[in-house]
Amino acid sequence: MTGTLPFLRPLPDGRFISAASFGCSSMWAKPAFDRTEALRLLEVGVEAGLNYLDTGPSYASGEGEARLGAFLTQHGASNLIVSTKVGSNFDAQRALTRSFAVADMERSLTDSLRRLGLQRVDILYLHGPSLNDLNDDVLRFLENEKQRGRIVWSGVNSFDMDVVTACVDLPVDAVMIQYNIADLRAEPLLRAFHERRKIVVSATAMARAVYSPSTFVPRNRASLWYLLRALKSDPLFLVKGHRLSRRIQQAGFTSGSDAAMRFVAGNPLIHSAAFGTTQAAHMKANIESARHPMSEAQRQVFLAP
């Protein structure tokens, strides 16, 4: 991935993944957001060229996978890259549970495939494992699922830098990490991932919109949800967002979301930049931004100390 960066980027098996990808999670997956609207939003994204859809069993207690499954039933999955996760799930009372026991992960993947209506997924991520979870039993489980044909690639989804660092030499094929204009901690590891031919996905490409305080004015249920999530993630996000907005202007951008997506898409070591939304206009705008990656000179504005 050198020279002018394409929107469709090569995967290890010769297929291509879109530089922008959609997370079938968060507010999109919740019953409060109309299911018909949710499916229509996926249509908008795929029609605009997006081909990677990520989800997980813990998102809205399986509703995220069920909604994606309904879309795949209607439109097919042959031209799409689909991923899900194991390690976080929900019990009969819809309470969140966590387990990396092999039997639990096998059951979780079986249930996920049923909800998705698929016989296999392209990537199966361990969802938020600790270092202790990255043991021989867990790694053997991933390899066995490849042999069974239920997954194409194994992966780890983590924002813990100790775990992400361990993934450099771990026998997994993909990493889904936190990497964006507000969090550059993973930057030193990207070259090592690339050299080991690992698929690298930014799970928070839009930096949770911390550069745009107006996003968090609680005008409706969705904006209130995003405000509470941002506060939980980082109580000082407004202060950091103010500093970041100055860099966005310095780099010559008037839109923070445009800068955020183009920053991640402009890194030749990133395969795809994942985002979430409940609005068709935002879906189209984010995909369009990913088609026009930020120049290296502009990226350096954000990489500077």
N, C-alpha and C positions, 0 to 999 in steps of 0.2 A: 504494500500500500504506500507507494511513493508517488511524487509528482502531484498533479492535480487530483485531489481526492474525489473518487466517484461516490455517488449516493449508494450504490449497491457494492458491497465489499466482500471479497472472497472468504469463504469458510474452508476449513481443512479438507472437506470432501468434494470441493469444486462447486458447491452451491454458493449462493450469494445472500447476504443479509443486509437489510436496509439500515442506513446510518441513523435513522430515527426508528424507535420501537415504542410500543404501547404497553403500559402496565395495567392489566385487567385486575385492578385492586382498588384500595382506598375508597373514595366516595363513589366511583363508577360501579363498584361491586355491591354497594349497600342497597337494601330494599327501598330506602328512601329515594333513590334515583330510579326512575321508571325503567323497567327492563327493556321495553320497546325502544326507548331513547338510547339506552346503552348499546343495543345491537346495531341501531342505525349509526351510532358514532363509530363503531368498528367498520361499517361499510364505508363511511366517509374516509377513514384512515387508509383502508386497503385500496380504495379507488384512487387515492392520492399517491400511492406507491409504497406505503409502509407494508412490510411483510413479516415482521417479527412481533409476536404477541406473547407476553409473559404473564403468568398467574401463579396461584398457590392455593392449597387447601384451606389455609387459615384466613383467607380474605373473605370476610362476611360469612364465615362458617360454611365455606364451600360454594357460596353463591357466585363468587368470581369465576370459578371453574365451570359452574353450571351455565352461566351466561355465555362464556366463551364457547362451551360445548354446543349450545344452541346455535351460535353463529357458525361454527364449523359444520354443523349438520346441514345448515341452509346453503352454505357457500363452498364447502369442501376445504381440505387442509393441504392439498397436494403442492400448492405454491407458497405455503406459509411455513415459517419457523415457529414452533410452539415450545414453550418451556413451562415447567411447574417445579414444585419443591417438595421436600420431605423434611421432617424434623419439627415442624410446627403444624398442629392440626386442631381439631375440635372434638369434644366428647359428645355423648348423647344429650347433654344439657346445653350444648352449644358453647361450652366454656373452652378457652384456649388451653391446649396442652402442648408439652414439648417432650420429644423422645427421639433419640437416635439409636434405640434398640432395633436390631435387624428386623425382627418380627413386626414391629410397629411401622417401620419404614416400608416394608413389603406391603402391608395392609394399606398404608396411606397411598402408595403409588397405584395399587389396584383400584382403590376408590377414586383417585384422581382420573385415571384413564376412563373409568366408567362415566364420570361426570363430563369429561371432555368428549366422550364418544370416539376415542382413539385406541389403537392397539399399541402405540408407542409415542413418546414425545422426543423432540430433538435434543433438548437439554433437561437434565434433572439436577437441580441444585440442592445441596444441603443448606437449609434455611437458618442462618445465624448460629452456626456451630461454635463451640468453644474449642480451644486447642486440644483439650482432652477428648473431644468428640471425633477428632481426626485420627482415629485409631485404625488398626488393621481390620477389625470387623466391619467398620463402616466403609472403608475403602474397598474391601472385598465385596461388600454388598453392591456398590456401584459397578464394579467390574462384572459381577454376576448378572446384573440387570442388562448390561450391554450384551453379554453372551445370550441372554434370553430374548433379546431383540425388543425389549420394552423401552429402552432409551438408546439414543445415538451417542450422546456425549454426557459425561459427568461434570458436575460443577459445584462451586461453593459460592453462596451469596452471603457476604459479610461486610460490615463497615468497621469491624474491629481490626486495627492495623496489625496486631500480632498475628491474627488469623490470616489476613490478606498476605502478609509477608511469608507465612508458612506455605501458602499456596504456590509460591514461585517454584518450589521443588517438589510439590505434592503431585502424585499421579492423577490429576484431574485435568479435564480438557477445557474448562471454562471458568471464568470468575465474573461475578456480578458485584461491583464495588461502588463505593461512594466516591465520585470524582466529578467536580464541577468548578465553576469560577469562584465558589465560596469555600471549597475544600480541596486542596491540592496535595494532601498528604500522600496519596498513592502515586504521584508523578514519578518519583525515583524508581518505582517498581515496573513501570509500563514497558520499558525496553526489555527487561528480563522476561516478562510474560510473552512479549512478541518473539523473542529468540527461542522460546520453548513452544512456539506455535499454539499458544492458548487463545481462546476466544475471550475477548475483554468487553464487558458491557458496563456502561455507567448507569447505575440504577436511579440516580437522582440528578439527572442532567440539568433540570431547571433550578437546582439549588433551592427548592421549596419556595421560590420567588421571594427570598429575603431581601432582594434589591428593590422591591416594589411594595411599600407599606400599604398602599391602597388595596392590595390583594386581600389584606387581612381585616378590612373594615367589615364587621359582621352584618352584611346586608341580607343574607339568607342562610339556610342550613349549611350549604356547601362552604361558604366563606367562613362561617363560624367554625366548621370542622377543621379547615386548613389553619385557622388562627390557633386553635387549641393544639393541633399537631406541632406547629412551629414552636409554640411556647414550651411544649414538652421536650422537643428536640434540643432547643437552645434558648433559654430565657433572655439572652442578650442579642437575639437575632436582629432586632430593630437597629441597635447600635452598629453591628457589623454590616447590616444592609445599607446603612447610610454611607459607610466608607466604600462599600462595593459599588454603589451607584455612581460615585465620583470616578471610579476607574472605568465604568461603562461609558460615561461621557468622554473621558480622556481617550478611549479607544475609538471614538467617533460614532457611537450608537445612541439612538434615541429610545430604543426599546430594550429593556432589560431581558425579557424573555428571548428576544431575537439574539442578543449577545450570548446569553447562556447556552442556547442550543448550538449556535455557530462555533462557540469555543470548544465544546466537546467534539462536535462533528469535524472540527478542524485539526484534531489530533490524529495523525496517521496510525497511532498505536491502539486506537479505540475502534472496535467494530461497530458498536451501536450505542446510541444515547436514548435511554428509556425515559418516558414521561407519562404523566397521567392528566386527564382532564375530563370534564363533563360537558364541554362546549365544542361544537363542530368548528366554529371559527378558530378556536385555539388549536384544535387538532390540525387543521389545514396550515395554519401559520407556523406551527412547530416543524411540520414536515418540510415546508418550503424553506425555512431557515436552515435545516439540515442539508438541503440541496446546495447551499451557498456557504461552505465552511469559512470560518474566520481565517484571515491570513496569519502567517507566522508572526509578522510584525505586530499585529493587533493582539495575538495571544500573549506576546511578551509583556504587554501592559499588565496582564493579570498574573503572569508568572513572576514579575519583579517583586523583590522583598517589600 
